[in-house]
Amino acid sequence: MKIKLYLISVLFLFLFSLTTSASSIKLSKDATISILTCSPGNELYSLFGHTGIRVIDKANNLDIVFNYGTFDFQTQGFYFKFAQGLLPYKLACSEFRYFLPSYKEEKRSVYSQTLNLDSIQKQYLMDLLLKNYEPANREYLYNFLYDNCSTRVRDIIEKSTGNRITWTAHPSTKSFWNLLDEYLGRAPWTQWGIHTILGSPATSTATIREQMFLPDYLMYHLDSASYNQTPLAQPIETIYEAPEQNLSNPWYLSPFFVFTICTLALILFLQKVRSRRLLKAIAIPFFIVTGIIGCLIVFLCFFTQHPTMFPNFNALWANPLNLIVAFFLGKRTLPWIINKYLFLYLYLLIIGFLLWFLFVPAVPYASIIIMVWMMYLCIRLRQREK
């Protein structure tokens, strides 16, 4: 959510807490609870959409939205905590009249599904929401695939119905990668980055419940779900339909095309201009960059709370040791241990290249071009040492 919406939520809930308490909010028999699904936006945090819970009770003058997707950029160590998987997300709440305009401004459609709950279940769900909003329960550790604004809504609906919901859907073999790619077409470089840092567990098939980490999939599954042999939710209603946008990206700006053209150009250039100094000047930044990416992968695999990072076969080309090797490439004669490393790294790249074609491990195809380029550099650097 945007910062201004976060601030509005804080102000609203401060006033809300002054006038009510969890035990004093009793919904009337005409109250309705619906699930709001917001289409994806253009920012990284909004690429996959958003889910909220709307409570309307005219008798209590309520029209509010509970939102599990709020975070604060001012959190101390924000980026480090986000990388570690330790960034606290919060349950916030805002009046619907403030909620909807923010999505209209971003040209993001908003859909609603009213839950077919009886008055007891609606009251129980409201009590659960208010219990979650208590200061001791408000924060939770966000996990992109398993614990986010969408899965929290799914879980609280299940709890309010005694975990007796029947989720129905056609059999699917979609992996987490497949599901993410449905939204990442608008951001190919983000797609490449996410595929690079996610480990092999992300290639596993997502179950019906696991698919609901995406707001759209929660909406689709709610539309076909049943409770006590009756539909769990009423048909999907459109609250706001955003104008159609052109989200396509030029094919010539895709990572695969850019990496391919740059690699071919550099190889042809280095084959034409046989200069050792030039070769090393070009090789050093690539070893530094791949080494930094390798350090990030190792950090995510072993020093964070993210469950889908290990193993990560991108470490075959993004080796953290490249960062050390880069500082020795400028020497006139490479130390024997660096020369030996280049030999081992070359064969590791060759093995990784062959494994990709045989088993298609969790390495984005654009990165295969990087592997070819690093193989070329290793061969040329070792040839210069003979």
C-alpha positions in Angstrom: 0.0 0.0 0.0 1.1 3.5 -0.6 2.5 5.6 2.3 -0.3 8.1 2.3 -2.8 5.2 2.7 -0.7 3.8 5.5 -0.8 7.2 7.3 -4.6 7.5 6.8 -5.0 4.0 8.2 -3.0 4.9 11.3 -5.0 8.1 11.9 -8.3 6.3 11.3 -7.5 3.4 13.6 -6.3 5.8 16.3 -9.7 7.5 16.3 -11.4 4.1 15.9 -9.6 2.7 19.0 -10.7 5.7 21.1 -14.4 5.1 20.4 -14.6 1.3 20.3 -13.2 -1.8 21.8 -13.1 -5.4 20.5 -15.8 -6.4 22.8 -18.1 -3.5 22.0 -18.5 -4.0 18.2 -21.5 -6.1 17.7 -22.5 -6.4 14.1 -26.2 -6.1 13.2 -28.0 -8.8 11.3 -27.8 -6.8 8.1 -24.0 -6.5 8.2 -22.0 -7.8 5.3 -18.4 -9.0 5.0 -16.8 -9.2 1.6 -13.4 -9.9 0.1 -11.8 -7.2 -2.0 -9.4 -8.1 -4.7 -7.3 -5.4 -6.3 -5.5 -5.9 -9.6 -1.7 -5.6 -10.0 0.0 -2.3 -10.1 3.3 -1.1 -11.5 5.4 -0.9 -8.3 7.4 -3.9 -7.3 5.3 -4.4 -4.1 2.0 -4.3 -6.1 2.9 -6.4 -9.1 0.8 -9.3 -7.8 -2.2 -7.5 -6.6 -3.8 -7.1 -3.2 -6.5 -8.6 -1.0 -8.6 -6.9 1.8 -11.6 -7.6 3.9 -14.5 -5.1 3.8 -17.0 -4.9 6.6 -20.2 -2.9 6.0 -22.7 -2.4 8.8 -25.0 0.6 8.4 -26.4 0.2 11.9 -23.0 0.8 13.4 -22.0 3.3 10.7 -19.2 1.0 9.5 -17.7 0.7 6.1 -14.1 -0.3 6.7 -11.4 -2.4 5.1 -9.0 -4.6 7.0 -5.6 -4.8 5.2 -2.8 -7.3 6.0 -0.5 -5.8 3.5 0.8 -2.7 5.3 4.4 -2.0 6.0 6.4 1.0 7.0 9.4 2.3 5.0 10.6 4.0 8.2 11.2 0.7 9.9 14.8 0.7 11.2 16.9 -1.4 8.9 14.0 -1.7 6.4 15.9 -3.2 3.5 18.1 -5.5 5.6 15.0 -6.9 7.4 13.2 -7.3 4.1 16.1 -9.3 2.7 16.3 -11.5 5.8 12.6 -12.2 5.7 12.2 -10.4 9.0 10.3 -7.3 7.9 7.2 -6.9 10.1 3.9 -6.4 8.2 0.9 -5.0 9.9 -2.9 -5.5 9.9 -4.2 -2.0 9.3 -7.7 -0.6 8.7 -9.1 2.3 6.7 -12.4 3.6 5.8 -13.5 2.3 2.4 -14.0 5.9 1.1 -10.2 6.4 1.5 -9.3 2.9 0.3 -11.0 3.0 -3.1 -9.6 6.3 -4.4 -6.0 5.2 -4.0 -6.6 2.3 -6.4 -8.5 4.5 -8.9 -5.6 6.8 -8.8 -3.2 3.9 -9.7 -5.7 2.6 -12.3 -6.1 -0.7 -10.6 -9.4 -2.6 -10.8 -11.2 -3.6 -7.6 -13.5 -6.6 -7.3 -15.7 -7.7 -4.4 -17.1 -11.1 -3.2 -19.7 -11.0 -0.4 -19.3 -14.0 1.9 -22.4 -16.1 2.5 -22.0 -16.3 6.3 -24.7 -16.3 8.9 -24.8 -13.7 11.6 -22.8 -15.9 14.1 -20.0 -16.5 11.6 -19.8 -12.9 10.6 -19.5 -11.8 14.2 -16.9 -14.5 14.8 -14.9 -13.2 11.8 -15.2 -9.7 13.0 -14.0 -10.7 16.4 -11.0 -12.5 14.8 -10.1 -9.4 12.9 -10.3 -7.2 15.9 -8.3 -9.7 17.9 -5.7 -9.6 15.2 -5.6 -5.8 15.3 -4.7 -5.7 19.0 -1.2 -4.3 19.4 0.3 -7.6 20.5 -1.1 -9.4 17.5 -1.0 -6.7 14.8 2.4 -7.5 13.3 3.5 -10.6 11.5 6.6 -11.7 9.6 5.7 -11.4 6.0 6.6 -14.3 3.6 5.9 -13.7 0.0 4.8 -17.2 -1.0 3.4 -18.6 2.3 2.2 -15.8 4.6 1.0 -12.5 3.0 -2.0 -10.3 2.6 -3.8 -13.0 0.6 -3.0 -16.1 2.6 -3.9 -14.3 5.9 -7.4 -13.6 4.4 -7.8 -17.2 3.4 -6.8 -18.4 6.8 -9.1 -16.2 8.7 -12.1 -17.1 6.5 -11.3 -20.8 7.1 -11.0 -20.2 10.8 -14.4 -18.4 11.0 -16.1 -21.4 9.3 -14.5 -24.0 11.4 -12.1 -25.1 8.7 -14.9 -26.8 6.8 -14.5 -25.0 3.4 -14.3 -27.2 0.3 -11.9 -25.7 -2.2 -12.6 -27.0 -5.7 -10.5 -26.4 -8.8 -9.3 -28.2 -11.9 -6.1 -30.2 -11.4 -3.0 -28.0 -12.0 0.7 -28.7 -12.5 1.7 -25.0 -12.1 4.7 -24.3 -10.1 5.4 -21.2 -8.1 7.5 -20.0 -11.0 4.6 -20.5 -13.4 2.3 -18.6 -11.2 4.7 -15.7 -10.7 5.4 -15.5 -14.4 1.8 -14.8 -15.2 2.3 -11.4 -13.5 6.0 -10.7 -14.3 5.5 -10.3 -18.1 5.2 -6.6 -17.6 8.6 -6.5 -15.8 11.0 -8.8 -17.5 14.1 -7.6 -15.6 12.3 -8.1 -12.3 11.3 -11.5 -13.6 14.9 -12.4 -14.2 15.9 -11.1 -10.8 13.3 -13.1 -9.0 14.1 -16.2 -10.9 17.7 -15.8 -10.0 17.3 -15.4 -6.2 14.5 -18.1 -5.8 15.8 -21.6 -5.3 14.7 -24.9 -6.6 11.7 -25.3 -4.2 10.0 -22.6 -6.2 9.8 -25.1 -9.1 7.6 -27.5 -7.1 3.9 -27.7 -8.0 1.7 -25.4 -5.9 -1.3 -27.0 -4.3 -4.7 -25.3 -4.5 -4.2 -23.7 -1.1 -0.7 -22.6 -1.9 -1.9 -20.9 -5.2 -3.9 -18.5 -3.0 -0.8 -16.5 -2.1 -1.8 -14.6 -5.2 -4.9 -12.4 -4.7 -6.4 -13.3 -8.1 -6.2 -17.0 -7.4 -7.8 -16.5 -4.0 -10.7 -14.7 -5.7 -11.1 -17.5 -8.3 -11.0 -20.2 -5.7 -13.5 -18.3 -3.5 -15.8 -18.2 -6.5 -15.9 -22.0 -6.7 -15.6 -22.8 -3.0 -18.4 -24.2 -0.9 -19.3 -24.4 2.8 -22.0 -26.9 4.0 -22.7 -27.7 0.4 -23.6 -24.0 -0.5 -21.5 -21.4 -2.2 -19.1 -19.7 0.1 -19.3 -16.4 -1.7 -21.6 -14.6 -3.9 -20.7 -14.0 -7.6 -17.8 -11.5 -8.2 -18.9 -7.9 -8.5 -16.8 -5.2 -10.1 -16.5 -2.1 -7.9 -14.1 -0.3 -10.2 -12.9 -1.3 -13.6 -9.7 0.3 -14.6 -9.1 1.4 -18.2 -7.1 -1.1 -20.3 -3.4 -0.5 -20.2 -0.7 -1.6 -22.6 1.6 -3.6 -20.4 3.7 -5.3 -23.1 7.5 -4.7 -23.3 9.6 -4.6 -26.4 11.2 -8.0 -27.1 14.5 -6.3 -27.8 14.7 -5.1 -24.1 14.3 -8.5 -22.6 17.2 -9.9 -20.5 17.7 -12.8 -22.9 18.0 -10.6 -26.0 20.2 -8.0 -24.3 22.5 -10.6 -22.8 22.8 -12.4 -26.2 23.6 -9.3 -28.2 26.1 -8.0 -25.6 27.8 -11.4 -25.3 28.1 -11.8 -29.1 29.4 -8.3 -29.5 32.0 -8.7 -26.7 33.2 -12.0 -28.0 33.6 -10.7 -31.6 35.4 -7.6 -30.2 37.8 -9.6 -28.1 38.5 -12.0 -30.9 39.3 -9.1 -33.1 41.3 -7.1 -30.6 43.8 -9.4 -29.0 44.8 -7.4 -26.0 45.5 -9.0 -22.6 45.0 -5.7 -20.8 41.7 -5.1 -22.5 40.6 -8.7 -21.8 41.2 -8.3 -18.1 39.7 -4.8 -18.0 36.4 -6.3 -19.4 36.6 -9.5 -17.3 37.1 -7.8 -13.9 33.7 -6.1 -13.7 31.9 -9.3 -14.7 33.7 -11.3 -12.1 32.8 -8.6 -9.5 29.1 -8.5 -10.5 28.7 -12.3 -10.6 30.5 -12.5 -7.3 28.2 -10.0 -5.7 25.1 -11.9 -7.0 26.7 -15.1 -5.6 27.1 -13.5 -2.2 23.4 -12.4 -2.3 22.4 -16.0 -3.1 24.5 -17.4 -0.3 23.0 -14.8 2.1 19.5 -15.7 1.1 20.1 -19.4 1.3 21.8 -19.6 4.7 21.2 -16.4 6.6 17.5 -15.6 6.1 14.1 -16.9 7.0 13.0 -17.4 3.4 11.9 -21.1 2.9 12.3 -21.3 -0.9 16.0 -20.2 -1.4 18.0 -23.4 -1.0 19.3 -25.0 -3.1 19.9 -22.4 -5.7 21.6 -23.6 -8.9 22.3 -20.1 -10.0 25.3 -20.3 -7.7 26.9 -22.3 -10.5 27.5 -19.1 -12.5 27.1 -16.6 -9.7 30.0 -17.9 -7.5 30.8 -15.8 -4.5 34.5 -16.6 -5.0 34.4 -14.6 -8.2 34.5 -11.4 -6.1 37.9 -12.4 -4.7 39.2 -13.6 -8.0 38.4 -10.2 -9.6 41.0 -8.5 -7.5 43.8 -10.8 -8.8 42.9 -10.5 -12.5 44.6 -7.2 -12.8 48.0 -8.7 -12.0 50.4 -9.3 -14.9 50.7 -13.0 -14.0 47.8 -14.8 -12.3 48.7 -16.7 -9.1 48.6 -20.4 -9.6 45.6 -20.8 -7.3 43.6 -18.3 -9.3 44.5 -20.1 -12.5 43.4 -23.4 -10.9 40.1 -21.7 -9.8 39.4 -20.6 -13.4 39.9 -24.2 -14.5 37.5 -25.5 -11.9 35.0 -22.7 -12.5 35.1 -23.4 -16.2 34.2 -27.0 -15.7 31.5 -26.1 -13.2 30.0 -23.8 -15.8 30.1 -26.6 -18.4 28.4 -29.1 -16.1 25.8 -26.5 -15.2 25.2 -25.7 -18.9 24.7 -29.4 -19.7 22.5 -30.0 -16.6 20.2 -27.1 -17.7 19.4 -28.8 -21.0 19.1 -32.3 -19.4 17.1 -31.5 -16.3 16.1 -27.8 -16.7 17.0 -26.8 -13.1 15.8 -23.5 -11.5 18.0 -21.2 -13.6 16.4 -18.6 -15.9 17.2 -19.2 -19.6 18.6 -15.7 -19.9 21.3 -16.7 -17.4 22.5 -19.4 -19.7 23.9 -16.7 -21.9 25.8 -15.4 -18.9 27.2 -18.9 -18.3 28.4 -19.0 -22.0 30.1 -15.6 -21.5 31.8 -16.6 -18.3 33.0 -19.8 -20.0 34.5 -17.7 -22.7 36.3 -15.5 -20.2 37.7 -18.4 -18.3 39.1 -20.0 -21.5 40.6 -16.7 -22.7 42.1 -15.8 -19.3 43.7 -19.3 -19.0 45.0 -19.1 -22.5 46.8 -15.9 -21.7 48.6 -17.6 -18.8 50.1 -20.4 -21.0 
